Amino acid sequence: MNIVCVGAGPAGLYFAICTKLRNPAHRITIVERNREGVSFGWGFGFWDDVLDMLYANDPVTARQVEAATGLWDGIEVHIGGRPTAYLGGYGLSMGRQRLLDILVARARELDIELQFERTVNDLSEFADADLIVSGDGINSGLRTRWADDFGTTVESGRNKYLWLGTYKVFDAFRYIFEQTPAGWIWLHCYYLDAGRSTCIVECPPETWRGLGFDELGPKECLAELERIFSKHLDGHELISQMHDVDTASWLQGKQVSNTTWYKDNVVLLGDAAHSTHFSVGSGTRLAIGDSVALAEKVDEYGADVTLALKAYDAERRPVLEDVQRQALASMRFLEKVPENMELDSVQFAYAISTRLGSRGAKWRYYLHLATQVRALRSLRLKLTAMRRSRRVRARASMR
């Protein structure tokens, strides 16, 4: 089969790898508009289930990803000068460029052709392709071109956010809320890799305009944010990837949905098919899951591309609908942060932990209260570390 993947992001690269491993006879070409080694974005947050999927499909890639993976342990909620509140949990992370480097190298090992600095303007360029995979991200040009056929809808968020980095190491995930004369503004911070952390700034549009971020250049914007969050950065600078523009690259939440993920022999993958708010940290997990599922269906149905794409759509859509529901709930919760600031730190932290839906069993609330006690919090972290260690040992048998 002749397969063309548009976009050399994690979704397209990993689909190509999984598909080539299942059938080395496939001819697979990946086309990317940017030059090699150029990436926008700081990194990925994920959980053990992503590493489990990687080991189940390609242990070679999985070993390299695991070796480059960072860890944050526990969640802290800081609200101005109020007492810190605590939540349990942990997460994994790694730099975006490091992940892409691993996947590109693996693709080349498998004789997958990569063409960088090539923009796709017309699919007639690939008239001989049996399958065209659109993995070109949330602003997918292919999806936009046939938005009516895919049934594309976009639900926009209200808040502004800015993705930054810092060399301040955050061992725990931190929510940091500060009140300014213009209103509330906050950080989502977690350890990334190699002594770096990710800091995502978020605020309502009123705060954003009131602080002048609609007019400030990148340097002035970072200086103001460093001043606001100085006591948490411990003298470390905030780092932006945008150095040659007049204004900082502020974004708004955007949830993309499609009523179908395929048209003829063109199929959507990863963020091109669906997107979720950054606050649920599911983008990488969903992209890898899409890649595996599509590779399995292509292998199962062979030359019958229509049946393969139909089966892929049917299998993945229920998974995505649930995650997108949770992501939308999280986005809307964060839009109401100023309204909930009358809660004390412990109650607000619990609201954060239950923002995705049902509050669940009552014992979870009592566990939350217990987590505020230092000795019990330490015990909870130790138990979490033990469970994580068992997961790591289980993966070791797959190496």
TIDREN-704535 format. One line per 10 residues: number of its first residue (from 1); for each residue x, y, z negated of C-alpha. Coordinates in Angstrom, 3 decimals, padded with zeros to 6 digits. Each point is the difference from the previous one (the first is absolute). Last residue first. Example, Ala and Ser with C-alpha at 12.3 -4.5 7.8 and 13.67 -1.06 7.14 Angstrom:
<atoms>
2) 013.670/-001.060/-007.140; -001.370/-003.440/-000.660
</atoms>
This chain:
<atoms>
399) 011.517/-004.760/-026.911; -003.470/-001.325/-000.762; 000.970/-001.566/-003.347; 001.253/003.407/-001.147; -003.488/001.377/000.526; -001.252/-001.919/-003.051; 002.906/001.347/-002.050; -000.931/003.580/000.939; -003.633/-000.582/-000.976; 001.062/-001.475/-003.331
389) 002.174/003.070/-000.585; -002.976/002.292/000.656; -002.057/-001.833/-002.578; 002.823/000.361/-002.535; 000.396/003.714/000.810; -003.721/000.535/-000.590; 000.289/-001.712/-003.381; 002.947/002.238/-000.906; -001.885/003.128/001.081; -002.985/-001.021/-002.124
379) 002.240/-000.539/-003.028; 001.543/003.447/000.425; -003.469/001.526/000.224; -000.990/-001.835/-003.171; 003.002/001.417/-001.878; -000.547/003.546/001.335; -003.761/000.175/-000.591; -001.706/001.622/003.012; -000.249/-003.437/001.641; -002.447/-001.063/-002.711
369) -002.502/002.594/001.227; 000.306/-001.333/003.553; -000.421/-003.570/-001.217; -003.172/001.144/-001.747; -001.237/001.437/003.291; 000.865/-003.192/001.830; -001.918/-001.990/-002.607; -003.193/001.664/001.188; 000.087/-001.930/003.261; 000.045/001.915/003.277
359) -000.048/003.779/000.420; -001.469/-000.493/003.476; 001.535/001.937/002.860; 003.392/001.287/001.111; 000.235/002.705/-002.685; 000.341/-002.470/-002.876; 003.689/000.574/-000.807; -000.280/003.745/000.578; -003.010/000.220/-002.331; 002.048/-001.863/-002.625
349) 002.737/002.606/000.357; -002.587/002.737/-000.481; -001.235/-001.624/-003.189; 003.525/-000.303/-001.400; 001.025/003.515/001.038; -003.064/001.733/-001.462; -002.907/000.773/002.316; -000.716/003.666/000.757; 002.152/-000.442/003.091; -002.743/-001.882/001.798
339) -001.324/002.827/002.206; 003.535/000.967/001.091; 000.640/-003.612/001.132; -003.074/-000.152/002.245; 001.886/-000.327/003.306; 002.052/-002.746/-001.622; -003.148/-002.049/-000.555; -001.058/000.532/003.634; 003.289/-001.413/001.286; -000.192/-002.965/-002.370
329) -003.578/-000.821/001.033; 001.030/000.222/003.667; 002.883/-002.358/-000.649; -002.266/-002.494/-001.758; -002.455/-000.051/002.894; 002.920/-000.238/002.411; 001.285/-003.051/-001.847; -003.386/-001.738/000.206; -000.496/000.781/003.686; 003.542/-001.064/000.795
319) -000.360/-003.552/-001.256; -003.360/-000.416/001.738; 001.577/001.232/003.295; 002.988/-002.344/-000.003; -001.556/-003.312/000.952; -002.606/001.193/002.515; 002.444/002.298/001.795; 002.615/-002.736/000.263; -002.589/-002.495/001.295; -001.166/002.447/002.695
309) 003.576/000.761/000.966; 000.873/-003.670/000.400; -003.223/-000.754/001.898; 000.717/002.814/002.466; 003.654/-000.995/000.396; -000.765/-003.531/001.186; 003.609/-000.744/001.012; 000.861/-001.572/-003.328; -002.941/-000.224/-002.377; 001.846/-001.155/-003.132
299) 003.291/001.811/000.593; -001.737/003.268/000.815; -002.219/-000.512/-003.044; 002.967/-000.625/-002.312; 001.905/003.032/001.315; -003.086/002.170/-000.539; -000.378/-001.199/-003.594; 003.683/000.473/-000.832; 000.128/003.514/001.413; -003.256/001.048/-001.643
289) 001.218/-001.227/-003.397; 003.301/001.866/000.453; -001.885/003.202/000.858; -002.400/-000.479/-002.918; 002.795/-000.485/-002.517; 001.914/002.984/001.395; -002.965/002.373/-000.198; -001.337/-001.139/-003.366; 001.445/002.536/-002.437; -003.366/000.972/-001.507
279) 000.923/003.703/-000.360; 001.158/000.267/003.629; -003.597/000.026/001.226; -000.768/-002.803/002.435; 000.308/-000.302/003.763; -001.520/-002.283/002.576; 000.663/-001.299/003.502; 002.919/002.283/000.909; 001.136/-000.256/-003.617; 000.721/-003.715/000.453
269) -000.821/-001.559/003.390; -002.350/000.915/002.830; -000.482/-002.355/002.943; 000.114/000.544/003.770; -000.885/-002.967/002.257; -003.589/001.118/000.698; -000.751/002.363/-002.866; 000.924/-001.032/-003.532; -000.329/001.173/-003.587; -003.769/000.466/-000.091
259) -002.189/002.306/-002.110; 003.061/002.089/-000.789; 000.986/001.748/-003.235; 002.512/002.761/-000.771; 000.237/001.450/-003.509; 001.747/003.355/-000.100; 001.386/001.694/-003.081; 001.326/003.474/000.694; 003.577/000.870/000.859; 002.610/002.596/-000.940
249) 003.127/000.069/002.188; 001.751/003.059/-001.410; -000.051/003.093/002.183; 002.453/001.566/002.430; 001.477/-003.215/001.377; 003.567/-001.262/000.335; 000.629/-001.641/-003.354; -002.914/-002.404/-000.460; 001.263/-003.106/-001.786; -000.582/001.663/-003.351
239) 001.932/-000.535/-003.218; -000.980/001.095/-003.497; 003.005/000.990/-002.067; 001.080/-001.553/-003.278; 000.283/002.190/-003.083; -001.838/-002.349/-002.319; -002.830/-000.547/002.497; -002.712/-000.309/-002.653; 000.643/003.309/-001.791; 000.367/001.777/003.346
229) -003.420/-000.934/001.402; -001.270/003.532/000.734; 003.472/001.404/000.713; 000.909/-002.863/002.327; -003.312/000.550/001.814; 000.804/003.683/000.493; 003.488/-000.757/001.311; -001.358/-002.682/002.325; -002.469/002.436/001.573; 002.625/002.725/000.366
219) 002.329/-002.397/001.788; -002.737/-001.437/002.250; -001.476/003.360/001.059; -002.813/001.598/-001.968; -003.205/001.113/001.724; -002.654/-002.625/-000.802; 001.946/-000.861/-003.142; -000.888/003.383/-001.476; -000.734/-001.265/-003.499; -003.628/001.060/000.319
209) -000.266/-001.651/003.417; 001.049/-003.422/-001.319; -001.966/000.457/-003.221; -003.179/000.691/001.978; 000.788/-002.866/002.390; -000.050/-002.473/-002.918; 003.383/-001.448/-000.984; 002.384/-002.851/000.765; 003.782/-000.361/-000.038; 001.399/-003.424/000.852
199) 003.348/-000.675/-001.639; 001.989/-003.029/001.180; 003.041/-001.069/-001.966; 003.647/-000.520/000.915; 002.835/-001.765/-001.808; 000.532/-002.538/002.783; -003.707/-000.827/000.305; -003.501/001.408/-000.443; -000.879/000.652/-003.625; -003.432/001.524/-000.506
189) -001.631/003.414/-000.234; -003.574/001.192/000.734; 000.159/003.723/-000.745; -002.654/002.528/-001.015; -001.545/003.421/000.524; -002.792/001.660/-001.976; -001.105/003.601/000.510; 001.342/003.324/001.331; 001.331/001.190/-003.368; 001.707/-003.406/-000.216
179) -001.049/-003.181/-001.784; 002.345/-002.957/000.238; -000.812/-003.668/000.527; 002.740/-002.649/000.220; -001.049/-003.533/000.971; 003.054/-002.147/-000.551; 000.893/-003.490/001.201; 002.660/-001.301/-002.363; 003.769/-000.104/000.520; -000.080/003.461/001.582
169) 003.498/000.786/001.281; 000.627/003.667/000.822; 001.682/-000.044/003.397; -003.128/001.545/001.507; -002.393/-000.584/002.881; -002.965/001.781/001.544; -003.404/-000.756/001.542; -002.317/003.024/-000.096; -003.713/-000.100/-000.788; -003.032/002.222/000.527
159) -003.361/-001.018/-001.387; -003.258/-000.118/001.917; 000.103/-003.409/001.615; -001.040/-000.775/003.529; -002.101/-002.906/001.207; 000.951/-000.957/003.549; -002.157/-002.110/002.311; 001.134/-002.055/002.987; -002.504/-002.140/001.858; 002.734/-001.880/001.861
149) -001.570/000.770/003.377; -000.747/003.601/-000.993; 003.544/000.554/-001.298; 001.540/-001.247/003.224; 002.750/002.625/000.371; 000.204/000.473/-003.757; 000.717/-003.699/-000.512; 002.815/000.091/002.549; 001.481/003.191/-001.461; 000.056/-001.400/-003.504
139) -000.076/002.748/-002.621; -000.124/-002.523/-002.870; 002.815/-002.032/001.488; 001.250/-001.227/003.355; -000.713/-003.700/-000.469; -002.028/-000.359/003.182; 000.603/-003.548/001.195; -000.291/-000.654/003.733; -000.650/-003.624/001.015; 000.336/-001.837/003.323
129) 002.331/002.681/001.348; 000.407/000.245/003.798; -001.709/003.394/000.229; 002.352/001.394/-002.617; 000.845/003.341/001.584; -003.724/000.189/000.846; -000.318/000.705/-003.719; 000.682/003.663/000.686; 001.759/002.549/-002.167; 002.243/-002.260/-002.068
119) 002.989/001.936/-001.314; 003.394/-001.668/000.154; 002.728/001.164/-002.354; 000.647/-003.534/-001.214; -000.449/-003.207/002.016; 000.323/-003.181/-002.061; 000.063/-003.439/001.644; -000.633/-002.958/-002.304; 002.854/-002.456/000.272; -000.576/-001.537/-003.467
109) 003.135/001.568/-001.482; -001.172/003.310/001.482; -003.255/-000.210/-001.938; 001.930/-000.758/-003.196; 002.146/003.113/000.442; -003.075/002.150/000.625; -001.765/-001.445/-003.047; 002.906/000.630/-002.368; 000.583/003.522/001.333; -003.719/000.762/-000.323
99) 000.006/-001.076/-003.645; 003.060/002.138/-000.750; -001.579/002.972/001.790; -003.154/-000.223/-002.086; 001.820/-000.141/-003.318; -001.081/-002.700/-002.418; -002.626/-000.578/-002.644; -001.377/-002.503/-002.481; -002.682/000.587/-002.624; -000.774/-000.531/-003.644
89) -003.017/-000.121/-002.250; -000.993/001.434/-003.363; -001.394/003.415/-000.831; 001.281/002.717/-002.323; -001.073/003.402/-001.284; 002.436/002.822/-000.794; -001.075/002.484/-002.678; -001.196/003.353/001.393; 002.441/002.709/001.091; -001.074/000.015/003.641
79) -001.676/-003.291/000.826; 002.459/-002.898/000.266; -001.322/-003.459/000.920; 002.522/-002.839/-000.107; -000.197/-003.274/001.911; 002.001/-003.159/-000.686; 003.046/-001.452/001.766; 001.418/001.327/003.260; 002.032/-002.309/002.200; 002.237/000.387/003.049
69) 000.257/-002.362/002.975; 003.089/-000.244/002.201; 000.800/-003.619/-000.943; -003.677/-000.916/000.392; -000.074/001.430/003.524; 003.133/-001.926/001.000; -001.302/-003.288/-001.393; -003.402/000.515/001.626; 001.445/000.575/003.468; 001.765/-003.366/-000.025
59) -002.904/-001.658/-001.829; -002.315/000.687/002.958; -003.703/-000.817/-000.292; -000.568/-001.334/-003.527; 002.861/002.088/-001.379; -001.492/003.200/001.430; -003.466/-000.818/-001.300; 001.342/-000.629/-003.523; 002.002/003.237/000.189; -003.229/001.836/000.800
49) -001.840/-001.782/-002.836; 002.655/001.211/-002.428; -001.180/003.586/000.220; 000.430/003.016/002.276; 001.228/003.588/000.195; 001.605/001.153/003.206; 002.522/002.677/000.814; 000.927/003.565/000.693; -001.846/001.005/003.123; 001.054/000.850/003.541
39) 002.530/-002.284/001.631; 002.829/000.453/002.472; 002.494/-002.875/000.158; -000.746/-000.841/003.622; -001.365/002.877/002.034; -003.684/000.752/-000.192; -002.565/-001.026/002.661; 000.096/-003.713/-000.809; -000.651/-002.914/002.379; 000.242/-003.588/-001.259
29) 000.284/-002.740/002.654; -000.931/-003.647/-000.557; 000.448/-002.872/002.461; -001.515/-003.042/-001.668; 002.020/-003.211/000.380; 001.218/000.204/-003.614; -003.487/-001.039/-001.195; -000.783/000.185/-003.706; 003.191/001.897/-000.823; -000.693/002.411/002.863
19) -003.469/000.752/-001.355; 001.196/000.623/-003.543; 002.811/002.298/001.183; -002.232/001.943/002.397; -002.658/000.441/-002.682; 002.714/001.182/-002.396; 001.243/002.656/002.393; -003.439/001.261/000.958; -001.256/000.310/-003.576; 003.243/001.303/-001.550
9) 000.300/002.832/002.534; 001.468/-000.386/003.471; -003.023/001.320/001.904; -001.602/-001.384/003.156; 000.369/-003.784/-000.028; 000.049/-001.700/003.417; -000.650/-003.732/000.363; 000.646/-002.253/003.017; -001.193/-003.542/-000.782
</atoms>
